[in-house]
């Protein structure tokens, strides 16, 4: 009898805790995605200033990754991977331009949820 009460209490506590853990995980992944976008944004600006060339091919995540990572502007390849992605392909971000002005970086997995401030 006592064991059933203990099991019921543990089940109740788990039922309360699991949604909180899932929410915290989602918030952490969103924060990491935004930090990746900031790093890519600043690295893209630096690339454009130093080389004098626009990353207009940045609408393609592979082009963006190759330009910044292969030239040493971003040190970690995982920077190009959104933490919510289930596939490690390192091409989850694209650049957003208005004319020749770099306006921001967009996460291709969750463009509405992962927004760079």
HELIX and SHEET records of a PDB file:
HELIX    1   1 UNK A    2  UNK A   51  1                                  50    
HELIX    2   2 UNK A   56  UNK A   59  5                                   4    
HELIX    3   3 UNK A   61  UNK A   70  1                                  10    
HELIX    4   4 UNK A   77  UNK A   80  5                                   4    
SHEET    1   A 2 UNK A  93  UNK A  98  0                                        
SHEET    2   A 2 UNK A 101  UNK A 107 -1                                        
END                                                                             
